[in-house]
Amino acid sequence: MHIKYFLISFLFFSIFTYSLHAQTISVESPDKNIKVEISVVKGNAYYQVYQQKEEFIGQSPLGVLSSAGDFTKGLKIVGSKKNKIQESYQLNRSKVGKVNYKANEVNCILTNTGNDTINVIFRVTNTDVTFSYLIPKSKKNNENCTIEKEITGFKLPSKSTTFITPQAPPLSGWEKTKPSYEEEYTREEPIGTKSQYGLGFTFPALFHLENKGWMLISETGINGNYVGTRLSDASTDGIYTVTFPQEGENNHDGPITATSSLPMQTSWKTITLGKTLKPIVESTASTDVVKPLIKTSKIFDAGRASWSWIVWQDESCNYNDQKTFIDLASDMKCEFILIDALWDVNIGKEKMAELVNYAKSKNVGVLLWYNSNGNWNTAPQTPKNRMNTSEARRSEMKWLQEIGVKGLKIDFFGGDKQATMKLYHNILVDAAEFGLNINFHGATLPRGWERMYPNYMTSEAVLASENLVFQQAFSDKYPSTATIYPFTRNAVASMDFGPVFLNKRLHRESNKGTIRKTTDAFEMATAVVFFSAVQHWGLTPENLKEKPSYLFDYLKAVPTVWDETVFIDGYPGKYCVIARRKNTKWYVAAINGEDKPKNISVNLPMLKGKNVSVINDGEGQESKFSTKKLDNASFNLELSANGGTVLFMP
């Protein structure tokens, strides 16, 4: 009996002691396939993520260091609230048109040794885990709060490999315009591999978890309320940690910390996971957890644009060449022409008003380029010093509205500090008032902006098509690179790559410039594979005389925004097949990223029994056109080396 009572007493003491040192709360996805466990062990907060009982993220740290309290240690869970989220919302400038968002939420309430409170909010859908920190008001803290850092981490399985881009040093690159999310992706490097510059990696970050599946980690929900964060290099035990901006970003303008009035909520970190890449391509996590910020009756149109600069370069920014490209836009039934840098010097405001009127007579809207600059880089292109302050910006936008300009491309931001995030927000808010749509270049990753702002269209934030013109090496690797983007950068937001080239050499003169390595059918496919609400074509006027008319008939009709997106097949760096629907019409596009022919059997139930048009590879770079009825859902794609195919409903 004495031994029995001893054992009972010991067991009770052990359970009581454990309860003081370890607490766990869990939340599951609606279909119960994904489970998140939030725990506090010896005062430190952690979370773990499981998919079908397999560990996708191991024990990873949670917490922030702030002026309202140190929430990185000495923590305990004092309560939790669970909630079911169910919401339907519309998108009109995205890869889908309607979202039925269903998630299970848990709000974990933690206190530190000073009795300060923080909430850690997790939401779990059938494909995504999103989480954010909320610091509430209290009697002790009821005004502003500054967050100095996050210790948020992501512990990946040891044999995971990466498709991620390195963070660039501040004030580096051409005319000190970096960082700008324009670096090359790794290609299945082990997670322990150090980043190119030793500064970690930018979002989104794609991980191949060997035989377990795939995971995409990103960030959303920033409107000037927070800094843009990134991932550190992985530690020896495979943990990537959230990192704040570097001091030198934006030429040392503004602190690297984040400050807001209480209650203060951080950005949302998003984790999309699955056995295949399908959840990643189709995810809406970046818009699910944000809300529209602007109410307006104005309509902001998406569409396609002609663009002289990409092939004809700076010299084309003159009145006559832009008139030629307005005619090209009209012939191609494009909604817009983009007139790039130096228009203010080479054309001037008075003649620009004439061009806008001429474009209007052709049913073409004008988009104009601006330098974002105050003093954060040395890029000389003008117009500059017009977008960086409220007074200058609103004066310029008033004039733009008066002459009938439809939108702006604003370039060279160079950082993720809160001051810069506020600039993005302020530009979007002011532009919405003046009826202007917005495209950001040399810029940060858009974080939920397609839903937050009615006039936000697209951003670069990727190594884009200008590099096809600048570097033969990029052109050589482009077919493979193009098959990485749909699973990474373009999976989370609109991406202004600037696709669809038909020149054999990317120069105004046919015997100069870099040599294009892709087939014409590949180029047609990128109009669907790449999603951007405003899509800037790399077409030139001579293309319409040199190439078959069916290519242009297709481009005249292909949408730039979609009601549905479906992943069909693919592997980053090798090939990609995506189906997209607008209204009742489906487009299925495939690109081959390898320098060898590829036959792929795909299942296309959306086209079963339908009459379709097909553009696929012909001789050399040329294409061929056919029409057929698909009697069954199975279809064999025959792709040339660096080739492509498009199937679409006429």
C-alpha positions in Angstrom: 0.0 0.0 0.0 2.8 2.3 0.8 4.3 1.8 -2.6 0.9 2.3 -4.3 0.3 5.7 -2.5 3.8 6.7 -3.4 3.2 6.0 -7.1 -0.1 7.9 -7.1 1.5 10.8 -5.3 4.4 10.8 -7.8 2.1 10.6 -10.8 0.0 13.5 -9.5 3.1 15.6 -8.8 4.4 14.8 -12.3 1.2 15.8 -14.0 1.0 19.0 -11.9 4.6 19.9 -12.7 4.1 19.2 -16.4 1.0 21.5 -16.4 3.2 24.3 -15.2 5.8 23.8 -17.9 3.8 22.6 -21.0 0.4 23.7 -22.3 -1.0 22.7 -25.6 -4.0 23.9 -27.7 -4.9 22.4 -31.1 -7.0 23.4 -34.1 -7.9 21.3 -37.2 -8.9 22.1 -40.7 -12.7 21.6 -41.5 -11.8 18.3 -43.2 -9.6 17.4 -40.3 -6.6 16.7 -42.6 -4.5 19.6 -41.3 -3.8 20.0 -37.6 -1.9 22.8 -35.8 -0.7 22.4 -32.2 0.2 25.5 -30.2 2.1 24.9 -27.0 4.1 26.7 -24.3 7.0 24.7 -22.9 9.1 26.3 -20.1 7.8 29.7 -21.0 8.5 29.5 -24.7 5.7 29.4 -27.3 5.8 27.0 -30.2 3.6 25.6 -32.9 3.6 22.5 -35.1 1.7 21.7 -38.3 0.6 18.2 -39.4 -1.0 17.1 -42.7 -2.7 13.7 -42.6 -0.8 13.1 -39.3 2.6 13.7 -41.0 4.7 16.5 -39.5 5.1 19.2 -42.1 6.5 21.9 -39.7 8.2 20.7 -36.6 8.3 22.6 -33.2 8.8 26.2 -34.3 9.1 29.3 -32.2 6.4 32.0 -31.8 6.7 35.4 -30.3 7.5 39.1 -30.7 9.6 41.6 -28.7 7.7 44.9 -28.3 7.5 48.0 -26.3 4.2 46.6 -24.8 6.1 43.6 -23.4 8.6 40.9 -24.2 6.6 38.1 -25.7 9.5 35.9 -26.6 9.9 34.1 -23.2 8.2 33.7 -19.8 4.9 33.0 -21.4 1.9 31.0 -20.4 -1.5 30.3 -22.0 -4.3 31.9 -20.0 -7.1 31.2 -22.3 -8.3 30.4 -25.8 -11.3 31.0 -28.0 -12.3 28.9 -31.0 -14.4 30.1 -33.9 -15.6 28.8 -37.3 -15.0 31.3 -40.1 -17.3 31.1 -43.1 -17.3 33.9 -45.7 -18.0 34.3 -49.4 -16.3 37.2 -51.2 -15.8 38.4 -54.7 -12.6 39.3 -56.5 -12.6 41.0 -59.9 -8.8 41.3 -60.6 -7.5 38.0 -59.5 -7.0 34.3 -60.6 -10.5 33.5 -59.2 -13.7 35.4 -59.1 -15.5 34.1 -56.0 -14.1 32.5 -52.9 -15.9 30.5 -50.3 -13.6 30.8 -47.4 -14.1 28.3 -44.6 -11.6 28.1 -41.7 -11.4 27.0 -38.1 -9.8 29.7 -35.9 -8.2 29.6 -32.5 -7.2 32.7 -30.6 -4.6 31.8 -28.0 -4.3 34.3 -25.2 -0.8 34.4 -23.6 0.7 36.5 -20.8 4.3 37.1 -19.9 6.0 37.5 -16.5 5.0 41.1 -16.4 1.3 40.1 -17.0 1.3 41.7 -20.4 -1.1 40.1 -22.9 -0.7 38.9 -26.5 -3.1 37.0 -28.7 -1.8 34.5 -31.3 -4.5 33.9 -33.9 -4.4 30.8 -36.1 -6.8 30.0 -38.9 -6.8 26.6 -40.7 -8.5 25.8 -44.0 -8.3 22.5 -45.9 -5.1 23.8 -47.6 -3.7 26.7 -45.6 -2.5 27.7 -42.2 -2.4 31.4 -41.5 -1.4 33.2 -38.2 -0.9 36.6 -36.8 -0.1 38.3 -33.5 -2.5 40.8 -31.9 -1.4 43.0 -28.9 -4.5 44.5 -27.2 -4.9 47.7 -25.3 -4.5 47.5 -21.6 -4.5 49.8 -18.6 -0.7 49.7 -18.7 -0.5 50.0 -22.5 -3.2 51.9 -24.4 -1.4 54.1 -26.9 1.3 53.2 -29.5 3.3 50.0 -29.6 6.6 49.3 -31.4 7.5 45.7 -32.4 11.3 45.4 -32.6 11.4 41.9 -33.9 9.6 38.6 -34.4 11.1 35.2 -33.4 8.5 33.4 -35.5 10.1 30.3 -37.1 9.4 27.5 -39.6 11.2 24.2 -38.9 11.3 22.2 -42.1 11.9 18.4 -42.4 15.6 17.7 -42.7 15.6 16.5 -46.3 13.5 19.4 -47.7 14.7 21.3 -50.7 14.0 24.9 -51.8 12.8 27.1 -54.5 13.4 30.6 -53.0 15.0 33.9 -53.8 17.8 35.5 -51.8 17.4 38.9 -50.1 19.6 41.5 -51.8 21.8 44.0 -49.9 20.4 47.5 -49.4 21.5 50.2 -51.9 22.9 47.5 -54.3 22.1 46.7 -57.9 21.6 49.2 -60.7 21.6 52.8 -59.4 21.2 51.5 -55.8 17.6 50.3 -56.4 17.7 47.0 -54.6 16.3 45.2 -52.7 13.4 44.7 -55.1 12.6 41.0 -55.1 14.4 40.5 -58.5 16.7 37.7 -57.7 17.0 34.2 -59.2 15.2 31.2 -57.6 17.2 28.4 -56.1 16.5 25.0 -57.7 16.0 22.3 -55.1 18.9 23.3 -52.9 19.1 21.7 -49.5 17.5 23.8 -46.7 20.9 24.3 -45.0 22.3 26.1 -48.1 23.2 29.7 -47.2 21.6 32.5 -49.2 23.6 34.2 -51.9 24.3 37.4 -49.9 24.0 35.9 -46.4 20.8 38.0 -45.8 18.2 35.3 -45.9 15.3 34.9 -48.4 12.2 36.8 -49.6 8.6 35.6 -49.7 7.1 33.5 -51.1 9.3 30.5 -50.3 8.5 27.1 -51.8 9.7 23.9 -50.2 9.7 20.3 -51.5 9.3 18.1 -48.4 10.7 15.1 -50.2 8.0 12.3 -50.3 5.7 14.2 -47.9 4.7 16.9 -50.3 5.0 20.6 -50.9 4.8 23.8 -48.8 4.6 27.5 -49.7 5.3 30.1 -47.0 4.4 33.8 -47.6 3.1 36.9 -45.9 -0.1 39.0 -46.4 -2.1 41.8 -44.8 0.2 44.8 -44.8 -1.2 48.3 -45.6 1.3 50.5 -43.9 0.6 49.0 -40.5 3.7 46.8 -40.5 7.1 46.1 -42.1 7.5 43.6 -44.9 9.4 40.7 -43.4 11.5 37.9 -44.9 13.1 34.6 -43.9 16.6 34.2 -42.4 19.0 31.6 -43.5 18.1 28.2 -42.0 19.7 27.3 -38.7 21.5 24.0 -38.4 18.3 22.3 -37.2 16.3 23.5 -40.2 14.5 26.6 -38.7 14.0 29.7 -40.9 13.2 32.7 -38.7 11.2 35.8 -39.7 13.5 38.8 -40.1 12.8 42.6 -40.3 14.2 45.0 -42.9 17.8 46.1 -43.0 18.7 49.5 -41.8 20.1 50.7 -45.1 16.9 50.0 -47.1 15.4 53.0 -48.8 18.6 54.9 -48.2 18.3 54.7 -44.4 14.9 56.3 -44.5 12.8 55.3 -41.5 13.3 52.7 -38.7 13.4 49.0 -39.2 10.8 48.4 -36.5 7.0 48.5 -36.8 4.9 51.0 -34.8 1.1 51.3 -34.6 -1.6 52.3 -32.2 -3.0 49.6 -29.9 -4.6 47.2 -30.5 -1.8 46.4 -32.9 -1.9 43.4 -35.3 1.0 42.1 -37.3 1.0 40.8 -40.8 -0.3 37.3 -41.4 2.1 34.6 -42.2 0.6 32.0 -44.7 1.5 28.4 -45.1 0.0 26.4 -48.0 0.6 22.7 -47.9 -0.3 19.5 -49.7 0.8 16.2 -51.1 0.9 17.8 -54.5 1.3 21.3 -55.9 -2.4 21.8 -56.6 -3.2 23.6 -53.3 -0.3 26.0 -53.9 -1.4 27.1 -57.4 -5.0 27.4 -56.4 -4.6 29.0 -52.9 -6.4 32.2 -52.0 -4.7 32.5 -48.6 -3.2 36.0 -49.4 -6.7 37.5 -49.8 -8.7 35.3 -47.4 -7.5 37.0 -44.2 -7.7 40.7 -45.4 -10.6 43.0 -46.0 -11.3 45.8 -48.6 -9.9 49.1 -47.3 -11.5 51.6 -49.8 -15.1 52.1 -50.8 -15.6 53.7 -54.2 -18.1 53.8 -57.0 -15.3 54.1 -59.5 -14.6 51.2 -61.9 -10.9 50.2 -62.5 -10.5 48.1 -65.6 -8.0 45.3 -66.0 -6.7 44.3 -69.5 -3.9 44.0 -71.9 -1.4 46.6 -73.0 1.0 47.3 -75.8 4.5 48.4 -74.6 7.2 49.8 -76.8 10.0 50.0 -74.2 10.5 46.2 -73.6 11.9 45.6 -77.1 12.4 49.1 -78.6 13.9 50.4 -75.3 14.4 54.1 -74.2 14.8 55.5 -77.7 11.1 54.6 -78.4 9.8 57.0 -75.8 8.9 59.7 -78.3 5.6 61.0 -79.7 5.7 59.1 -83.1 6.7 55.7 -81.7 4.1 55.9 -79.0 1.5 56.7 -81.6 2.6 53.6 -83.5 2.1 51.5 -80.3 -1.3 53.1 -79.7 -2.2 51.8 -83.2 -0.8 48.4 -82.3 -2.9 48.3 -79.1 -6.0 49.3 -81.1 -5.3 46.6 -83.7 -4.8 44.0 -81.0 -7.9 45.2 -79.1 -5.8 46.0 -76.1 -7.3 48.1 -73.4 -4.1 50.0 -72.7 -0.8 51.3 -73.9 2.0 51.7 -71.3 4.3 54.7 -72.0 7.5 54.2 -70.0 10.2 56.3 -68.5 11.3 59.7 -69.8 8.0 60.6 -71.4 8.0 63.9 -69.6 11.3 65.0 -71.3 10.9 63.4 -74.7 7.2 64.0 -75.2 6.2 66.6 -72.6 3.0 67.2 -70.8 1.3 69.2 -73.6 2.0 66.6 -76.2 1.1 63.8 -73.8 -2.4 65.3 -73.5 -2.6 65.0 -77.3 -1.5 61.4 -77.2 -4.0 60.6 -74.5 -6.8 62.1 -76.7 -5.5 60.1 -79.8 -5.5 56.9 -77.8 -9.0 57.7 -76.5 -10.1 58.0 -80.2 -8.8 54.5 -80.7 -10.5 53.2 -77.5 -7.1 52.7 -75.8 -6.4 53.9 -72.3 -2.9 55.3 -71.4 -0.8 54.1 -68.5 2.2 56.3 -67.6 5.5 55.5 -65.9 6.8 57.3 -62.8 9.9 57.1 -60.6 8.9 56.6 -57.0 11.9 58.5 -55.9 12.5 60.9 -53.1 16.1 60.2 -52.3 16.2 56.4 -51.9 18.2 55.6 -55.0 20.1 57.3 -57.8 18.0 56.1 -60.7 17.9 59.1 -63.0 14.8 58.3 -65.1 12.0 60.9 -64.9 9.4 61.9 -64.0 10.6 61.8 -60.4 9.8 63.5 -57.1 6.1 63.4 -58.1 5.0 60.3 -56.1 6.9 60.5 -52.9 5.0 63.2 -51.1 1.3 63.8 -50.7 1.3 67.3 -52.0 3.3 66.5 -55.2 1.4 63.2 -55.7 -2.1 64.7 -55.5 -1.2 67.6 -57.7 0.2 65.2 -60.4 -2.8 62.8 -60.1 -5.2 65.7 -60.5 -3.6 66.6 -63.8 -3.5 63.0 -64.9 -7.2 62.6 -64.2 -8.0 65.8 -66.1 -6.3 64.6 -69.3 -7.8 61.2 -69.0 -4.8 58.9 -68.0 -6.1 55.5 -66.8 -3.2 54.3 -64.6 0.4 54.5 -63.4 3.4 52.2 -63.3 5.6 53.4 -60.4 9.1 52.1 -60.1 12.3 51.9 -57.9 11.1 51.5 -54.3 13.9 49.5 -52.8 12.9 48.3 -49.4 10.4 46.9 -47.0 10.4 49.3 -44.1 7.1 50.5 -42.6 7.7 53.9 -44.1 7.8 52.4 -47.6 4.8 50.2 -46.9 2.9 53.4 -46.0 4.0 54.9 -49.3 2.5 52.1 -51.2 -0.7 52.4 -49.2 -0.8 56.2 -49.7 -0.2 56.0 -53.4 -3.1 53.4 -53.8 -5.5 55.5 -51.6 -4.8 58.7 -53.5 -4.9 57.0 -56.9 -8.2 55.5 -56.1 -9.6 58.9 -55.5 -8.4 60.2 -58.9 -9.6 57.1 -60.8 -6.1 55.7 -61.5 -5.1 52.0 -61.5 -1.7 51.1 -60.1 1.2 48.8 -61.1 4.3 48.8 -58.9 7.8 47.9 -60.2 11.2 47.6 -58.5 8.9 46.8 -55.6 8.0 44.6 -52.8 5.8 41.5 -52.9 2.1 42.6 -52.9 0.5 41.3 -49.7 -3.3 40.8 -50.2 -3.6 44.0 -52.2 -5.9 42.6 -54.9 -8.7 42.5 -52.3 -7.6 45.5 -50.2 -7.5 48.1 -52.9 -10.0 48.4 -55.8 -7.4 50.0 -58.1 -4.4 47.7 -57.4 -3.6 45.8 -60.6 -0.2 44.1 -60.4 3.4 44.3 -59.3 6.7 43.1 -60.6 8.5 41.7 -57.6 10.2 39.0 -59.7 13.1 38.8 -62.2 11.0 39.9 -65.1 11.1 40.1 -68.9 13.4 43.1 -69.1 16.1 40.6 -68.3 15.4 38.7 -71.5 16.5 41.9 -73.3 19.4 42.6 -70.9 21.0 39.2 -70.5 21.4 36.3 -73.0 22.0 34.0 -69.9 18.6 34.9 -68.6 17.0 34.3 -72.0 18.7 30.9 -72.1 17.3 29.9 -68.7 14.0 31.5 -69.2 12.0 28.4 -70.2 13.0 26.7 -67.0 12.5 29.8 -64.9 9.1 30.4 -66.3 8.0 27.0 -64.9 9.0 28.0 -61.4 7.0 31.3 -61.2 3.5 29.7 -61.2 4.4 27.8 -58.1 6.1 30.6 -56.3 5.7 34.4 -57.0 2.6 34.1 -59.1 0.9 31.7 -56.8 0.3 34.5 -54.2 -0.5 37.6 -56.2 -0.7 39.3 -59.6 2.7 39.3 -61.3 3.7 41.8 -64.0 6.3 39.7 -65.8 5.6 41.2 -69.3 5.3 38.1 -71.4 4.5 37.1 -75.1 7.4 37.8 -77.4 7.5 36.9 -81.1 10.7 38.7 -82.2 13.5 36.2 -82.9 15.9 38.7 -81.4 14.8 41.2 -78.8 15.8 44.4 -80.4 14.3 47.0 -82.7 16.8 45.9 -85.3 16.3 42.3 -86.4 20.1 41.5 -86.4 20.8 42.8 -82.9 19.8 41.9 -79.3 19.4 38.7 -77.3 18.2 35.5 -79.0 14.8 34.2 -78.0 15.0 30.5 -77.0 11.2 29.7 -76.7 8.7 28.6 -79.3 5.8 30.8 -80.4 3.4 28.4 -78.8 5.4 28.7 -75.5 4.9 32.5 -75.7 1.2 32.1 -76.3 0.9 29.8 -73.3 2.5 32.4 -71.0 -0.5 34.7 -71.5 -2.4 32.1 -69.5 0.2 30.5 -67.3 1.3 33.9 -66.0 -1.5 35.8 -64.2 -1.5 39.6 -64.1 -4.6 41.8 -64.0 -2.9 44.1 -66.5 -0.7 42.1 -68.9 1.9 44.0 -70.8 2.7 42.2 -74.1 6.2 42.1 -75.6 4.7 42.4 -79.1 6.0 44.8 -81.8 4.2 46.1 -84.9 6.2 43.9 -87.3 5.0 40.8 -85.6 1.5 41.3 -87.1 3.0 41.1 -90.6 5.4 38.2 -89.9 3.3 35.7 -87.9 0.0 33.9 -88.6 -3.3 35.7 -87.8 -4.6 33.0 -85.5 -2.0 34.0 -82.9 -3.4 37.5 -82.7 -7.0 36.3 -82.8 -6.2 34.4 -79.7 -4.4 37.3 -78.0 -7.2 39.7 -78.9 -9.6 37.5 -76.8 -7.5 36.0 -74.0 -8.6 37.4 -70.6 -6.2 38.8 -68.0 -8.4 38.1 -64.9 -10.1 34.8 -64.2 -13.1 33.2 -62.5 -11.4 29.9 -61.8 -7.9 28.5 -61.8 -7.1 24.8 -61.8 -3.7 23.2 -61.5 -3.4 20.3 -64.0 0.2 19.1 -63.8 3.8 20.3 -63.5 7.1 20.5 -61.6 9.0 23.6 -60.9 11.9 24.1 -63.3 10.6 21.4 -65.7 7.0 22.0 -66.9 3.7 23.5 -66.0 0.1 23.0 -67.1 -2.6 25.3 -65.8 -6.3 25.7 -66.7 -8.1 29.0 -66.2 -11.8 29.9 -66.8 -13.4 33.3 -67.6 -17.2 33.1 -67.6 -17.9 29.8 -69.5 -14.7 29.6 -71.5 -11.7 27.6 -70.5 -8.1 28.1 -71.5 -5.5 25.4 -70.8 -1.9 26.3 -71.2 1.3 24.2 -71.0 5.0 25.2 -71.1 8.0 23.0 -71.3 11.0 24.3 -69.3 13.4 21.7 -70.6 15.6 21.7 -73.7 14.1 18.4 -74.9 10.7 17.3 -76.2 8.1 16.2 -73.7 4.9 14.2 -74.0 2.5 14.7 -71.1 -0.9 13.0 -70.7 -3.3 15.2 -68.9 -6.9 15.0 -67.6 -9.0 17.9 -68.8 -12.6 17.2 -67.6 -13.6 20.9 -68.2 -13.0 20.3 -71.9 -14.6 16.9 -72.3 -17.1 16.9 -75.2 -16.1 20.5 -76.1 -14.9 21.9 -79.4 -11.5 23.5 -78.8 -8.9 25.5 -80.7 -5.3 24.4 -80.3 -2.1 26.3 -80.8 0.9 24.1 -80.5 4.5 23.7 -81.6 5.3 23.4 -85.3 8.6 23.5 -87.2 11.4 25.1 -85.2 10.0 28.1 -83.3 6.9 28.3 -85.5 3.4 27.2 -84.3 0.5 25.4 -85.9 -3.2 25.7 -85.4 -6.0 23.2 -85.3 -9.6 22.7 -84.1 -11.0 19.5 -82.6 -13.6 18.0 -80.3 -12.4 16.3 -77.2 -14.4 13.2 -76.9 -12.9 12.3 -73.5 -11.1 14.1 -70.8 -7.7 12.6 -71.5 -5.4 14.6 -73.8 -1.8 14.1 -74.8 0.4 17.3 -74.9 3.3 17.1 -77.3 5.7 19.8 -76.4 8.8 20.7 -78.3 12.0 21.6 -76.4 11.2 24.9 -74.8 7.8 24.6 -76.3 4.2 25.0 -75.3 0.5 24.4 -76.1 -2.7 26.3 -75.6 -6.2 24.8 -75.8 -9.1 27.2 -75.7 -12.8 27.3 -76.3 -13.6 29.6 -79.3 
